[in-house]
């Protein structure tokens, strides 16, 4: 085992608190812009069910997905990850 890598079999996930903040912010900004989950998904070139799973705290999204969401919602990535 290499130093600093721990158990490779373990799946790393963002804390549930951070996923809850992201979920609430995506939902709030989406509604503020009058977008449905499908509308936001279309703007992001993602599937509608993926947006729903983010809003239900089921996804550990990548940095690139955060950037796409932020751009579509006209906010910064830190805005998506900060409690409102």
ROMIGU-29274 format. One record per atom (N, C-alpha, C): residue number from 1; residue in one letter; chain; atom name; x, z, y. Coordinates in Angstrom, 1 decimal. Layout:
<nodes>
pos_code_unit_site_c1_c3_c2
NUM_A_A_CA_X_Z_Y;
...
</nodes>
This chain:
<nodes>
pos_code_unit_site_c1_c3_c2
1_X_A_N_0.8_0.0_-1.2;
1_X_A_CA_0.0_0.0_0.0;
1_X_A_C_0.9_0.0_1.2;
2_X_A_N_0.6_-0.8_2.2;
2_X_A_CA_1.3_-0.9_3.4;
2_X_A_C_0.9_0.2_4.4;
3_X_A_N_1.9_0.7_5.1;
3_X_A_CA_1.6_1.8_6.1;
3_X_A_C_0.5_1.3_7.1;
4_X_A_N_-0.4_2.2_7.4;
4_X_A_CA_-1.4_1.9_8.5;
4_X_A_C_-2.6_1.1_8.0;
5_X_A_N_-2.6_0.6_6.7;
5_X_A_CA_-3.7_-0.2_6.3;
5_X_A_C_-4.7_0.5_5.5;
6_X_A_N_-4.4_1.7_5.0;
6_X_A_CA_-5.4_2.5_4.3;
6_X_A_C_-5.9_1.8_3.1;
7_X_A_N_-7.1_2.1_2.7;
7_X_A_CA_-7.7_1.5_1.5;
7_X_A_C_-8.3_0.2_1.9;
8_X_A_N_-7.7_-0.9_1.4;
8_X_A_CA_-8.2_-2.2_1.7;
8_X_A_C_-9.6_-2.5_1.2;
9_X_A_N_-10.0_-1.7_0.2;
9_X_A_CA_-11.4_-1.9_-0.4;
9_X_A_C_-12.4_-1.4_0.5;
10_X_A_N_-12.1_-0.5_1.4;
10_X_A_CA_-13.1_0.1_2.3;
10_X_A_C_-13.4_-0.9_3.4;
11_X_A_N_-14.7_-1.0_3.7;
11_X_A_CA_-15.2_-2.0_4.7;
11_X_A_C_-15.2_-1.2_6.0;
12_X_A_N_-14.6_-1.7_7.0;
12_X_A_CA_-14.6_-1.1_8.3;
12_X_A_C_-15.8_-1.6_9.1;
13_X_A_N_-16.5_-0.7_9.7;
13_X_A_CA_-17.7_-1.0_10.5;
13_X_A_C_-17.6_-0.2_11.8;
14_X_A_N_-18.2_-0.8_12.8;
14_X_A_CA_-18.3_-0.1_14.1;
14_X_A_C_-19.2_1.1_13.9;
15_X_A_N_-19.0_2.1_14.7;
15_X_A_CA_-19.8_3.3_14.6;
15_X_A_C_-21.2_3.0_14.8;
16_X_A_N_-22.1_3.7_14.1;
16_X_A_CA_-23.5_3.5_14.3;
16_X_A_C_-24.0_3.6_15.7;
17_X_A_N_-23.3_4.5_16.5;
17_X_A_CA_-23.6_4.7_17.9;
17_X_A_C_-23.3_3.5_18.7;
18_X_A_N_-22.2_2.8_18.4;
18_X_A_CA_-21.9_1.6_19.1;
18_X_A_C_-22.8_0.5_18.8;
19_X_A_N_-23.2_0.4_17.5;
19_X_A_CA_-24.1_-0.7_17.1;
19_X_A_C_-25.5_-0.4_17.7;
20_X_A_N_-25.9_0.9_17.9;
20_X_A_CA_-27.2_1.2_18.6;
20_X_A_C_-27.1_0.8_20.0;
21_X_A_N_-26.0_1.0_20.7;
21_X_A_CA_-25.9_0.6_22.1;
21_X_A_C_-25.9_-0.9_22.2;
22_X_A_N_-25.2_-1.6_21.4;
22_X_A_CA_-25.2_-3.0_21.4;
22_X_A_C_-26.6_-3.6_21.2;
23_X_A_N_-27.3_-3.0_20.2;
23_X_A_CA_-28.7_-3.5_19.8;
23_X_A_C_-29.6_-3.3_21.0;
24_X_A_N_-29.6_-2.1_21.6;
24_X_A_CA_-30.5_-1.8_22.8;
24_X_A_C_-30.1_-2.8_23.9;
25_X_A_N_-28.9_-3.0_24.2;
25_X_A_CA_-28.5_-3.8_25.3;
25_X_A_C_-28.8_-5.3_25.1;
26_X_A_N_-28.6_-5.8_23.9;
26_X_A_CA_-29.0_-7.2_23.6;
26_X_A_C_-30.5_-7.3_23.8;
27_X_A_N_-31.2_-6.4_23.2;
27_X_A_CA_-32.7_-6.5_23.3;
27_X_A_C_-33.1_-6.4_24.8;
28_X_A_N_-32.6_-5.5_25.5;
28_X_A_CA_-32.9_-5.3_26.9;
28_X_A_C_-32.6_-6.5_27.8;
29_X_A_N_-31.4_-7.0_27.7;
29_X_A_CA_-31.0_-8.1_28.5;
29_X_A_C_-31.8_-9.4_28.1;
30_X_A_N_-32.0_-9.5_26.8;
30_X_A_CA_-32.8_-10.7_26.3;
30_X_A_C_-34.2_-10.6_26.9;
31_X_A_N_-34.8_-9.5_26.9;
31_X_A_CA_-36.2_-9.4_27.5;
31_X_A_C_-36.1_-9.6_29.0;
32_X_A_N_-35.1_-9.1_29.6;
32_X_A_CA_-35.0_-9.2_31.1;
32_X_A_C_-34.9_-10.7_31.5;
33_X_A_N_-34.3_-11.5_30.6;
33_X_A_CA_-34.2_-13.0_30.8;
33_X_A_C_-35.5_-13.7_30.3;
34_X_A_N_-36.4_-13.0_29.7;
34_X_A_CA_-37.6_-13.6_29.2;
34_X_A_C_-37.4_-14.4_28.0;
35_X_A_N_-36.4_-14.1_27.2;
35_X_A_CA_-36.0_-14.8_26.0;
35_X_A_C_-36.6_-14.2_24.7;
36_X_A_N_-37.0_-15.0_23.8;
36_X_A_CA_-37.4_-14.5_22.5;
36_X_A_C_-36.1_-14.4_21.7;
37_X_A_N_-36.1_-13.8_20.5;
37_X_A_CA_-34.9_-13.8_19.7;
37_X_A_C_-34.5_-15.3_19.4;
38_X_A_N_-35.5_-16.1_19.1;
38_X_A_CA_-35.2_-17.5_18.8;
38_X_A_C_-34.6_-18.2_20.0;
39_X_A_N_-35.1_-17.9_21.2;
39_X_A_CA_-34.5_-18.5_22.4;
39_X_A_C_-33.1_-18.1_22.6;
40_X_A_N_-32.8_-16.9_22.4;
40_X_A_CA_-31.4_-16.4_22.6;
40_X_A_C_-30.5_-17.0_21.5;
41_X_A_N_-31.1_-17.1_20.3;
41_X_A_CA_-30.3_-17.7_19.2;
41_X_A_C_-30.0_-19.1_19.5;
42_X_A_N_-30.9_-19.9_20.0;
42_X_A_CA_-30.7_-21.3_20.3;
42_X_A_C_-29.6_-21.4_21.4;
43_X_A_N_-29.6_-20.6_22.4;
43_X_A_CA_-28.6_-20.6_23.5;
43_X_A_C_-27.2_-20.3_22.9;
44_X_A_N_-27.2_-19.4_21.9;
44_X_A_CA_-25.9_-19.0_21.3;
44_X_A_C_-25.5_-19.8_20.1;
45_X_A_N_-26.3_-20.7_19.7;
45_X_A_CA_-26.1_-21.5_18.5;
45_X_A_C_-25.9_-20.6_17.3;
46_X_A_N_-26.8_-19.6_17.2;
46_X_A_CA_-26.8_-18.7_16.1;
46_X_A_C_-28.2_-18.7_15.5;
47_X_A_N_-28.4_-18.2_14.3;
47_X_A_CA_-29.7_-18.2_13.7;
47_X_A_C_-30.6_-17.0_14.2;
48_X_A_N_-31.9_-17.2_14.3;
48_X_A_CA_-32.8_-16.2_14.9;
48_X_A_C_-32.7_-14.9_14.1;
49_X_A_N_-32.6_-15.0_12.8;
49_X_A_CA_-32.5_-13.8_12.0;
49_X_A_C_-31.2_-13.0_12.3;
50_X_A_N_-30.2_-13.7_12.7;
50_X_A_CA_-28.9_-13.0_13.0;
50_X_A_C_-29.1_-12.2_14.3;
51_X_A_N_-29.8_-12.7_15.3;
51_X_A_CA_-30.1_-11.9_16.5;
51_X_A_C_-31.0_-10.7_16.1;
52_X_A_N_-32.0_-10.9_15.3;
52_X_A_CA_-32.8_-9.8_14.9;
52_X_A_C_-32.0_-8.7_14.1;
53_X_A_N_-31.0_-9.2_13.3;
53_X_A_CA_-30.2_-8.2_12.6;
53_X_A_C_-29.3_-7.4_13.5;
54_X_A_N_-28.8_-8.1_14.6;
54_X_A_CA_-28.0_-7.3_15.6;
54_X_A_C_-28.9_-6.3_16.3;
55_X_A_N_-30.1_-6.7_16.6;
55_X_A_CA_-31.0_-5.7_17.3;
55_X_A_C_-31.5_-4.6_16.4;
56_X_A_N_-31.4_-4.8_15.1;
56_X_A_CA_-31.7_-3.7_14.1;
56_X_A_C_-30.5_-2.9_13.7;
57_X_A_N_-29.4_-3.2_14.3;
57_X_A_CA_-28.1_-2.4_14.0;
57_X_A_C_-27.6_-2.8_12.7;
58_X_A_N_-27.9_-3.9_12.1;
58_X_A_CA_-27.5_-4.3_10.8;
58_X_A_C_-26.2_-5.1_10.8;
59_X_A_N_-25.7_-5.5_11.9;
59_X_A_CA_-24.5_-6.4_12.0;
59_X_A_C_-23.4_-5.7_12.7;
60_X_A_N_-22.2_-6.0_12.2;
60_X_A_CA_-21.0_-5.6_12.8;
60_X_A_C_-20.4_-6.9_13.4;
61_X_A_N_-20.8_-7.2_14.6;
61_X_A_CA_-20.5_-8.5_15.2;
61_X_A_C_-19.0_-8.7_15.6;
62_X_A_N_-18.5_-9.9_15.6;
62_X_A_CA_-17.1_-10.2_15.9;
62_X_A_C_-17.0_-10.3_17.5;
63_X_A_N_-15.8_-10.3_17.9;
63_X_A_CA_-15.5_-10.4_19.3;
63_X_A_C_-16.0_-11.7_19.8;
64_X_A_N_-15.9_-12.8_19.1;
64_X_A_CA_-16.3_-14.1_19.5;
64_X_A_C_-17.8_-14.1_19.7;
65_X_A_N_-18.6_-13.4_18.8;
65_X_A_CA_-20.0_-13.4_18.9;
65_X_A_C_-20.4_-12.5_20.1;
66_X_A_N_-19.7_-11.4_20.4;
66_X_A_CA_-20.0_-10.7_21.6;
66_X_A_C_-19.8_-11.5_22.8;
67_X_A_N_-18.8_-12.3_22.8;
67_X_A_CA_-18.5_-13.2_24.0;
67_X_A_C_-19.6_-14.2_24.2;
68_X_A_N_-20.1_-14.8_23.1;
68_X_A_CA_-21.2_-15.8_23.1;
68_X_A_C_-22.5_-15.1_23.6;
69_X_A_N_-22.8_-13.9_23.1;
69_X_A_CA_-24.0_-13.2_23.6;
69_X_A_C_-23.9_-12.9_25.0;
70_X_A_N_-22.7_-12.4_25.5;
70_X_A_CA_-22.5_-12.0_26.9;
70_X_A_C_-22.7_-13.2_27.8;
71_X_A_N_-22.2_-14.3_27.4;
71_X_A_CA_-22.3_-15.5_28.2;
71_X_A_C_-23.8_-16.0_28.3;
72_X_A_N_-24.5_-15.9_27.2;
72_X_A_CA_-25.9_-16.4_27.2;
72_X_A_C_-26.7_-15.4_28.0;
73_X_A_N_-26.4_-14.1_28.0;
73_X_A_CA_-27.2_-13.1_28.7;
73_X_A_C_-26.7_-12.9_30.1;
74_X_A_N_-25.6_-13.6_30.5;
74_X_A_CA_-25.0_-13.5_31.9;
74_X_A_C_-24.6_-12.1_32.2;
75_X_A_N_-23.9_-11.5_31.3;
75_X_A_CA_-23.3_-10.2_31.5;
75_X_A_C_-21.9_-10.2_30.9;
76_X_A_N_-21.2_-9.1_31.1;
76_X_A_CA_-19.8_-9.0_30.5;
76_X_A_C_-19.9_-8.4_29.1;
77_X_A_N_-18.9_-8.6_28.3;
77_X_A_CA_-18.8_-7.9_27.0;
77_X_A_C_-18.9_-6.4_27.2;
78_X_A_N_-18.1_-5.8_28.1;
78_X_A_CA_-18.3_-4.4_28.3;
78_X_A_C_-19.7_-3.9_28.6;
79_X_A_N_-20.5_-4.8_29.4;
79_X_A_CA_-21.9_-4.5_29.7;
79_X_A_C_-22.7_-4.3_28.4;
80_X_A_N_-22.4_-5.2_27.4;
80_X_A_CA_-23.1_-5.1_26.1;
80_X_A_C_-22.8_-3.9_25.3;
81_X_A_N_-21.6_-3.3_25.6;
81_X_A_CA_-21.1_-2.2_24.8;
81_X_A_C_-21.2_-0.8_25.5;
82_X_A_N_-21.8_-0.8_26.7;
82_X_A_CA_-21.9_0.4_27.5;
82_X_A_C_-23.3_0.8_27.5;
83_X_A_N_-23.5_2.1_27.3;
83_X_A_CA_-24.9_2.7_27.4;
83_X_A_C_-25.5_2.5_28.8;
84_X_A_N_-26.7_1.9_28.8;
84_X_A_CA_-27.3_1.7_30.1;
84_X_A_C_-28.2_2.8_30.5;
</nodes>
